[in-house]
Amino acid sequence: MQEGVYGECLENIVWCCKQVFGEELTGVYLHGSLAMGCFNPKKSDLDLIVVVGQEITMEQKIRFLEEVVRLNGQAPAKGIELSVVKKEYCQNFVHPTPYELHFSNAHLQWIQDDLEGYAERMSGTDRDLAAHFMVITKRGITLCGEKIDRVFTRIPKDAYMDSIWYDISGAEEEIRQNPVYVTLNLCRAEAFRREGAVLSKKEGGEWGLEELPAAYRPLIRDVLKSYSSKGVMEGDRPELVKFARFMLGLMRGDYEEAARKSEPVKADRREEA
């Protein structure tokens, strides 16, 4: 089990998964900043993928959500973010990836107001899962269950890039509202485009300090300082939009081409042999 101040919360989430899903639970996998060693309790959430063998029932969804809402109070300020997915889509990957259930701190009020409605409606497909699966295969931690390399197949590059582009393509409009998140995401997206590196946000910023034009280094240094502290960075700096426009200009062609190629994407484990 992952050590640290939120180890007990993770243990309780694993216990909840075992109680609700029983023998159908394949495993619980940690990704994101805590798995990659750059966790900040004021800025980070707990990122998890729960893998099950079969479709889960409405009764299981409601019971699971009730427990996760309770455990969310033990989590850091940004809470828990997790998806429940079937093992078949981890081993025979499709993009966008189907999921059984999703929980996010951002949806907490909806869940509290209409638990059954949320449980019924919160399923479908999610482009973000390609990125989450990629991080799990490269940097993830098994909290319980089968080992990562027995559950998750290789994630196609085009699907991963489409997932990233889905997240960053609106950066020019979004960077003022969330300057730290968007700036660091742009850096790590460019690091992947150039080098194929799967980095955390902090690592992406550190890469940007070394590899991006010197004119943007003061901004990136300030963003990294904010990310690693309790401070809040204001979005009124004029260079933010300039930086987003510059980075999107570098990446747009390659990422949009990957997005065109990624629909639909299938990768069967048997094809890897």
RAZI-V913199 format. One record per helix or strand. SS is the DSSP state (~ for helix, > for strand). FROM is the first residue (numbers start at 1). TO is the last residue. If there is no record, write none. Layout:
SS:FROM:TO / SS:FROM:TO
//
This chain:
~:7:24 / >:25:31 / >:46:52 / ~:58:72 / >:80:86 / ~:87:91 / >:92:95 / >:97:99 / >:101:104 / ~:105:113 / ~:115:121 / >:124:126 / ~:128:139 / >:141:145 / ~:148:151 / ~:157:168 / ~:171:174 / ~:179:195 / ~:201:211 / ~:214:227 / ~:239:261 / >:265:268 / ~:269:272
//
